């Protein structure tokens, strides 16, 4: 499965503490049918939910991002991709 990953300027500025893990989680969760993925910090952990705020997975003792970040799937007919953005950039 091949995806392109795009990130907005806001995500580029805040960075990520573990891009490899983040990309692996996005692909794994997409394979489970999730096209909207939200990462948020809760008590030193990263809680990952879907677009309806249903819990998908928790990464214990690691904050992947310094603030809430969304990963949203897209398909333009030629390329499948995820755009990683801050909610304010939607």
Secondary structure, 3 states (H helix, E strand, C coil): CCCEEEECHHHHHHCCCCHHHHHHHHHHHHHCCCCEEEEEEECCEEEEEECCCCEEEEECCCCCCCCCEEEEEEECCCCEEEEEECHHHC
